[in-house]
Amino acid sequence: MMKKVTLYTDGACSVNPGVGGWGAVLMYNGFEKRISGAQADTTNNRMEMTAVIEGLKCLKERCEVTIYSDSAYVVNAFVNNWINMWEKKEYKKADNKPVLNADLWKELKSLVEAHSVKFVKVKGHADNEYNNICDKLATDAVKNFKSQL
């Protein structure tokens, strides 16, 4: 039987584009793992995607994963099957323009396919405790990154 993992994620950008951060909380069997990071010259959407990618990279075996994100960009790509349409069109949109962040979409799709994944959209900056924790992890990562400059 597959392990059931809950993954909360969030991304943040101080200026979009600019220094960005991401945060994730993985939960399994009563245990929690919190991870975060930051990078220069990025966007909020890239940080939202990176949070999910880094969370999934923590898993050492195939799991049943429920991913909670406040990013409609990330959630809708999978829930509305945009990702498969983009892949079929070699990461081009309906207007034939390149899909933004194709490098991360490809990595994320590969990681999602390695597991049994369900995406759930949550309201950002509201009353969801773990979304707020992830937001703080992401914004703290931005502050820490900037303080190193």
Backbone torsions as a table, in degrees:
resi	resn	phi	psi	omega
1	MET	NA	137.1	-179.4
2	MET	-72.7	145.4	174.3
3	LYS	-70.9	140.8	178.0
4	LYS	-98.6	117.5	-176.9
5	VAL	-117.7	139.8	173.2
6	THR	-108.2	132.7	-179.3
7	LEU	-127.7	117.0	172.5
8	TYR	-101.9	140.8	-177.4
9	THR	-141.5	155.6	172.5
10	ASP	-159.5	152.1	176.1
11	GLY	-126.1	158.2	-179.6
12	ALA	-148.8	150.4	174.6
13	CYS	-137.0	131.7	-179.2
14	SER	-70.3	-42.9	172.5
15	VAL	-133.5	138.4	-173.9
16	ASN	-111.5	105.9	1.3
17	PRO	-80.2	160.5	180.0
18	GLY	171.2	-153.8	176.8
19	VAL	-70.7	130.0	-178.7
20	GLY	-126.4	158.7	177.8
21	GLY	-138.1	161.9	177.9
22	TRP	-139.7	154.2	177.4
23	GLY	-143.9	149.1	178.8
24	ALA	-148.2	147.0	173.9
25	VAL	-125.9	122.0	175.2
26	LEU	-102.7	137.2	179.1
27	MET	-129.6	131.5	177.4
28	TYR	-149.9	125.3	171.0
29	ASN	52.2	41.0	177.8
30	GLY	86.0	-2.9	179.5
31	PHE	-104.3	150.3	179.1
32	GLU	-127.1	139.7	172.7
33	LYS	-127.2	127.1	179.4
34	ARG	-111.4	130.7	180.0
35	ILE	-134.1	155.2	178.1
36	SER	-161.3	167.2	177.7
37	GLY	-168.6	174.4	-179.3
38	ALA	-149.2	160.9	174.1
39	GLN	-153.9	158.3	179.8
40	ALA	-82.5	158.4	169.3
41	ASP	49.5	63.5	-179.7
42	THR	-137.5	-173.4	178.8
43	THR	-126.5	164.5	177.5
44	ASN	-59.4	-44.4	-179.3
45	ASN	-61.6	-39.8	178.3
46	ARG	-64.5	-36.4	179.2
47	MET	-71.5	-36.9	175.3
48	GLU	-59.4	-44.8	-179.9
49	MET	-67.6	-42.2	-178.7
50	THR	-62.0	-37.2	178.6
51	ALA	-59.2	-44.4	179.2
52	VAL	-67.5	-45.0	179.9
53	ILE	-57.6	-50.4	-177.2
54	GLU	-66.1	-35.9	175.9
55	GLY	-62.5	-47.4	180.0
56	LEU	-66.1	-31.9	178.7
57	LYS	-64.5	-21.6	179.5
58	CYS	-72.2	-18.7	-175.8
59	LEU	-81.0	130.1	-174.2
60	LYS	-96.4	-7.4	178.9
61	GLU	-149.2	168.4	179.1
62	ARG	-62.9	127.8	-177.8
63	CYS	-131.2	163.0	169.7
64	GLU	-93.8	113.4	-171.3
65	VAL	-119.3	128.5	170.7
66	THR	-105.7	118.2	-177.2
67	ILE	-104.1	122.9	177.2
68	TYR	-105.7	123.9	-178.6
69	SER	-142.2	146.8	174.3
70	ASP	-92.6	7.3	-178.4
71	SER	-93.7	106.7	175.5
72	ALA	-60.6	-34.2	178.8
73	TYR	-54.6	-48.9	-178.2
74	VAL	-75.4	-50.8	-175.2
75	VAL	-61.2	-48.1	-176.4
76	ASN	-65.8	-29.5	178.8
77	ALA	-58.9	-33.5	-179.6
78	PHE	-96.2	-44.2	-177.9
79	VAL	-64.1	-39.7	-179.1
80	ASN	-94.4	6.3	175.2
81	ASN	64.9	21.7	178.1
82	TRP	-60.5	-38.3	-174.8
83	ILE	-56.5	-42.4	-179.6
84	ASN	-71.5	-34.9	176.5
85	MET	-66.0	-42.4	178.3
86	TRP	-62.2	-43.2	-179.0
87	GLU	-62.0	-44.0	178.5
88	LYS	-60.5	-32.8	-179.5
89	LYS	-96.4	21.0	-180.0
90	GLU	54.6	45.7	177.0
91	TYR	58.1	46.6	170.5
92	LYS	-120.4	145.4	179.6
93	LYS	-81.8	178.2	-179.5
94	ALA	-56.5	-33.0	-180.0
95	ASP	-85.4	8.0	177.8
96	ASN	73.8	5.6	175.1
97	LYS	-81.4	151.3	-178.9
98	PRO	-63.8	142.1	173.3
99	VAL	-68.8	131.0	176.3
100	LEU	-65.9	146.4	175.7
101	ASN	64.1	31.4	-177.9
102	ALA	-56.5	-34.8	179.2
103	ASP	-59.0	-44.8	-179.7
104	LEU	-74.5	-35.8	177.8
105	TRP	-60.7	-42.1	179.7
106	LYS	-63.3	-44.8	179.2
107	GLU	-64.4	-44.1	-179.2
108	LEU	-64.1	-42.5	180.0
109	LYS	-61.3	-43.0	179.2
110	SER	-61.4	-43.4	179.1
111	LEU	-67.4	-40.5	179.0
112	VAL	-62.8	-41.5	-178.9
113	GLU	-67.3	-19.6	179.0
114	ALA	-77.5	-8.2	-176.9
115	HIS	-133.1	176.5	170.2
116	SER	-101.2	107.2	-168.0
117	VAL	-118.3	139.4	172.3
118	LYS	-125.8	129.9	177.8
119	PHE	-99.6	137.2	177.7
120	VAL	-129.0	126.3	177.9
121	LYS	-85.1	128.9	175.2
122	VAL	-116.6	156.8	177.8
123	LYS	-76.1	126.9	-178.8
124	GLY	-76.7	151.0	174.4
125	HIS	52.5	40.0	-179.2
126	ALA	-120.9	-132.8	-174.1
127	ASP	-103.1	16.1	178.5
128	ASN	-86.4	109.3	-173.5
129	GLU	-54.3	-47.7	-175.0
130	TYR	-75.7	-29.3	173.1
131	ASN	-65.0	-39.5	178.2
132	ASN	-66.6	-37.7	176.6
133	ILE	-62.7	-45.0	179.6
134	CYS	-63.6	-39.4	177.3
135	ASP	-60.7	-42.7	179.0
136	LYS	-66.4	-40.9	176.8
137	LEU	-58.5	-44.4	-178.1
138	ALA	-67.1	-46.6	-177.5
139	THR	-70.7	-34.7	175.1
140	ASP	-64.7	-37.8	178.3
141	ALA	-62.8	-39.1	177.0
142	VAL	-63.2	-47.5	-179.7
143	LYS	-60.2	-45.3	-180.0
144	ASN	-62.8	-42.1	179.7
145	PHE	-61.3	-47.4	-178.8
146	LYS	-63.4	-35.0	-178.3
147	SER	-70.4	-17.3	178.4
148	GLN	-85.9	-14.1	-176.1
149	LEU	-73.8	NA	NA
